[in-house]
Amino acid sequence: MVFERSENDPSGDGDEPDLALKILVAGGFGVGKTTLVGSVSEIRPLRTEERLSRAGESVDDTGGVDRKTTTTVAMDFGRITIRSGLSVYLFGTPGQDRFWFLWDDLSQGALGAVVLADTRRLEDSFPAVDYFEHRGIPFVVAVNCFTGARRYGADDVSRALDLDRGTPVVLCDARVRDSGKDVLVRLVEHAGRMHAARLLETVG
């Protein structure tokens, strides 16, 4: 979705961008969504995290992320300016399946999505991949390269996830701002190509 504000809009406070894009950051539990949003956001990110409790042990699979002590229960929100007058609003989705009902609301009007993946728990990426594929929302898969995890090439990850041809796969470090920005640029470029192709099909 593209948000626009008229220069003559009296409600504007002068700080809002003239043009803004909405992007989702999705993926499995503990894959680094909150970290990515926080690393690239130029404002203090909004987070809705709660401490993991014993009550959630029976429904949340923490295998492979044993050190994780909190979880997102609604969304993360951040903002990054691409250039003067153009900003990206980032919405990080909760990873556990018991919170997936929030995805429909969060995805309304999104230009596209970043699906974060962890090669140690690659199967956790399938629900997000299926969600965006079935709804025709452009997305890229960003492999968060955790310390100590086995490294795989983009082609290997693409085959393992059975991605549609042309879906970009990029390697990243969610903790590093420039790495996260590169992921967002790839997504915006990919989404632009997909929207242009769909527009041409409609005209044709």
Disulfide bonds with the S-S distance in Angstrom:
none
